[in-house]
Amino acid sequence: MMRTNHFHDRIQRATQQLAQLQARELLATQRRESKAKEQAKRDEARRRARIGELAFLARAEALEDAELVGALRMHLQNRNKLREQASDLGAAWLLAISLGTEAST
């Protein structure tokens, strides 16, 4: 009978240890997921700010909201045809800005 209690106690301790380990693992997983979500939010906020900066660099800040959104949507609809040309023009514009030699357009 004593031997049975001893095994029962060992099983109970092992079960408790397993439950504790599983709880720690769950908390660690939740922390990682929470950190990843926060990082994604920070990345999105940075990207949104950068998009605003780019609109100003392109001198598009004076466009009305509807016109700016429309121009971007039109570009997205024709992106396959316009991608290389738009990238070349944008790269040249950004280089000119960095050199302080912006073209007057």
C-alpha positions in Angstrom: 0.0 0.0 0.0 2.8 2.4 0.8 4.5 1.7 -2.5 1.2 2.7 -4.3 1.1 6.0 -2.4 4.7 6.7 -3.3 4.0 6.1 -7.0 0.8 8.1 -6.8 2.7 11.0 -5.2 5.4 10.9 -7.9 2.8 10.9 -10.6 1.0 13.8 -9.0 4.3 15.8 -8.7 5.2 15.0 -12.3 1.7 16.1 -13.4 2.1 19.4 -11.5 5.5 20.0 -13.0 4.1 19.3 -16.5 1.2 21.7 -15.9 3.7 24.4 -14.7 5.9 23.9 -17.7 2.9 24.0 -20.1 1.8 27.2 -18.4 5.2 28.8 -18.7 5.4 27.8 -22.4 1.9 29.3 -23.0 2.9 32.5 -21.3 6.2 32.7 -23.3 4.2 32.0 -26.5 1.7 34.8 -25.7 4.6 37.2 -24.9 6.2 36.4 -28.3 2.9 36.9 -30.1 2.3 40.2 -28.3 5.8 41.5 -29.1 5.3 40.5 -32.7 2.0 42.3 -32.9 3.5 45.4 -31.3 6.4 45.3 -33.7 4.0 45.0 -36.6 2.1 48.1 -35.3 5.3 50.1 -35.0 6.3 49.0 -38.5 3.0 50.0 -39.9 3.1 53.4 -38.2 6.7 54.0 -39.6 5.5 53.0 -43.1 2.5 55.4 -42.9 4.7 58.2 -41.8 7.2 57.4 -44.6 4.4 57.4 -47.2 3.4 60.9 -46.0 7.0 62.0 -46.3 7.2 60.6 -49.8 4.0 62.5 -50.8 5.7 65.7 -49.7 9.0 64.8 -51.4 7.0 64.3 -54.6 5.4 67.7 -54.0 2.0 66.0 -54.0 0.9 67.5 -50.7 -1.2 70.2 -52.4 -3.3 67.5 -54.1 -6.8 67.0 -52.7 -7.3 63.7 -51.0 -9.5 62.3 -53.7 -7.1 63.3 -56.4 -4.1 61.8 -54.6 -6.0 58.6 -53.8 -7.2 58.4 -57.4 -3.7 58.9 -58.8 -2.4 56.1 -56.6 -5.3 53.8 -57.5 -4.8 54.5 -61.2 -1.1 53.7 -60.9 -2.0 50.4 -59.1 -4.4 49.5 -61.8 -1.7 50.0 -64.5 1.2 49.0 -62.3 2.6 46.3 -64.6 2.9 48.8 -67.4 4.2 51.7 -65.3 6.3 50.1 -62.7 9.7 50.4 -64.4 9.1 53.9 -65.7 7.7 55.1 -62.3 10.6 53.5 -60.4 13.2 55.2 -62.7 11.5 58.6 -62.4 11.1 58.2 -58.6 14.8 57.1 -58.1 16.0 60.1 -60.2 13.7 62.5 -58.2 15.0 61.1 -54.8 18.6 61.3 -56.0 18.1 64.9 -57.1 16.5 65.8 -53.7 19.4 64.2 -51.8 21.8 66.2 -54.0 19.8 69.4 -53.6 19.3 69.6 -57.3 15.6 69.0 -57.6 14.1 69.3 -61.1 11.4 71.9 -61.4 8.4 69.8 -62.3 
